[in-house]
Amino acid sequence: MTYEIDIAGMKRQLPLCPVTDDLYIGAFVMFGDVELTVHAAAELLKRVPEFDYIVAPEAKSIPLAYEMSRQSGINYLIARKKAKAYMTGVFEVRVQSITTAGEQTLIIDTADAEKIRGKRVLILDDVISTGESLRATEELVNRAGGIIVAKAAVLAEGDAANRPDLTVLAPLPLFNPDGSIKG
């Protein structure tokens, strides 16, 4: 089963994948889809306010953050899932994502915090569903002293599509096991 989605004029077929016995989601993965990544980055840049830095959670949003950075000339940083040896003074927030089993963490260090302190920050993700990764990224940016000017994603899934604080290119419905859209 697939779902055809129109992302600001570009269509893709998303395979439907089970999350629970009665909930399926459209699997949206930008990895390897350069055409869509370039298109989505350009479209989001048209819709967001001015910003000084992009912050995105690891990992599926990395190609989008890179491409928006390339097109705009504005740097980005990634909130990592695990601390790396080079990181000092780690800021850590716990998060429970709908697409990942178990609790995760998002981390930036003092070097990254210095880059965004006092800067206008665009928080970016590929898909916003429950909003937990977004919330954790917001907390990291706030703790680092960044000024959040916008939160953007390619898709907003389920109820997230109704959030007035998000800039998105398209809504992504939730699905029943038979492939029909949940009411």
ChimeraX attribute file (.defattr): number of C-alpha atoms within 10 A of each C-alpha:
attribute: neighborCount
match mode: 1-to-1
recipient: residues
	/A:1	12
	/A:2	14
	/A:3	19
	/A:4	12
	/A:5	19
	/A:6	14
	/A:7	19
	/A:8	14
	/A:9	12
	/A:10	11
	/A:11	11
	/A:12	14
	/A:13	14
	/A:14	16
	/A:15	15
	/A:16	21
	/A:17	16
	/A:18	14
	/A:19	13
	/A:20	10
	/A:21	8
	/A:22	11
	/A:23	17
	/A:24	22
	/A:25	27
	/A:26	22
	/A:27	17
	/A:28	18
	/A:29	12
	/A:30	18
	/A:31	14
	/A:32	9
	/A:33	10
	/A:34	13
	/A:35	10
	/A:36	17
	/A:37	22
	/A:38	17
	/A:39	17
	/A:40	26
	/A:41	22
	/A:42	16
	/A:43	18
	/A:44	20
	/A:45	15
	/A:46	9
	/A:47	13
	/A:48	16
	/A:49	12
	/A:50	12
	/A:51	17
	/A:52	18
	/A:53	21
	/A:54	24
	/A:55	27
	/A:56	28
	/A:57	25
	/A:58	17
	/A:59	14
	/A:60	16
	/A:61	22
	/A:62	22
	/A:63	19
	/A:64	27
	/A:65	27
	/A:66	22
	/A:67	19
	/A:68	25
	/A:69	18
	/A:70	14
	/A:71	13
	/A:72	13
	/A:73	12
	/A:74	14
	/A:75	15
	/A:76	24
	/A:77	20
	/A:78	21
	/A:79	26
	/A:80	17
	/A:81	18
	/A:82	14
	/A:83	17
	/A:84	12
	/A:85	6
	/A:86	7
	/A:87	15
	/A:88	13
	/A:89	11
	/A:90	16
	/A:91	21
	/A:92	21
	/A:93	19
	/A:94	16
	/A:95	20
	/A:96	16
	/A:97	17
	/A:98	15
	/A:99	11
	/A:100	10
	/A:101	8
	/A:102	9
	/A:103	9
	/A:104	14
	/A:105	18
	/A:106	23
	/A:107	23
	/A:108	27
	/A:109	20
	/A:110	13
	/A:111	14
	/A:112	22
	/A:113	21
	/A:114	13
	/A:115	17
	/A:116	23
	/A:117	16
	/A:118	15
	/A:119	18
	/A:120	19
	/A:121	25
	/A:122	26
	/A:123	24
	/A:124	29
	/A:125	26
	/A:126	25
	/A:127	25
	/A:128	27
	/A:129	22
	/A:130	17
	/A:131	19
	/A:132	15
	/A:133	26
	/A:134	23
	/A:135	14
	/A:136	21
	/A:137	27
	/A:138	22
	/A:139	17
	/A:140	22
	/A:141	25
	/A:142	17
	/A:143	13
	/A:144	21
	/A:145	17
	/A:146	24
	/A:147	19
	/A:148	20
	/A:149	15
	/A:150	19
	/A:151	21
	/A:152	24
	/A:153	23
	/A:154	26
	/A:155	25
	/A:156	26
	/A:157	19
	/A:158	18
	/A:159	15
	/A:160	20
	/A:161	19
	/A:162	11
	/A:163	11
	/A:164	7
	/A:165	10
	/A:166	19
	/A:167	19
	/A:168	27
	/A:169	20
	/A:170	18
	/A:171	20
	/A:172	27
	/A:173	22
	/A:174	19
	/A:175	21
	/A:176	17
	/A:177	18
	/A:178	11
	/A:179	18
	/A:180	13
	/A:181	16
	/A:182	13
	/A:183	7
